[in-house]
């Protein structure tokens, strides 16, 4: 009896979250039917004419759709790779620091940007790379000509990837730091007795011990290939850099809320969701195969 009552308390705690999930995630999925209609707000979902796969065919005929898919893939893959490599390298370097107070101070400083929204971070980035920002001020001081960094399509992707890594690498390094604590210190002592230095110990002990974590994080990140970061791009991009900075999410936003092409925007969003779902299933299978880890 006590066990049943105990479980009831858990169900009561779970109910508000499940209700929120149902109202804001399950019920709105009914709107997916707009992707197969020529949606007219005056007629509503139930009475708008049905067009089948017409919206998807039209979407792939647009040059913009090809551009945003390419941009999304390049930006997302760049973030995925660097958000693995940079935190890994940082964690290895931080792990070599013996002064605990200094180590905690550095970790806290690089950890803080993760908790700032992209509305705040975009202001900071624009303050650094803007026409009157820090970098242009330094360039002008040395006699150079200020540049419009945020209006250069050729470097905008690099700015997006770089600033995202800057924001997240401290937080992502925590996973690797936690994995480093599981390595048996006796292995390093044995390596030192055999004459191995820090570099050889890192290559032969540390990196092999972290390989499972790296593979796991890399495989699980496959599900985010089409998530290039709406908040970041929306707060930093402008029409001049649409050719290299526009992604699926921002394109869907403009189609649906600015151009009122509800059906086309829904079709693009649905396509992204389906591809992401397939990638999540594939990444889960790969994680189970290479890292012996499953999400579901």
Order of alpha helices (4+ residues) and beta strands (2+ residues): alpha-beta-beta-alpha-alpha-alpha-alpha-alpha-alpha-alpha-alpha-alpha-alpha-alpha-alpha-alpha
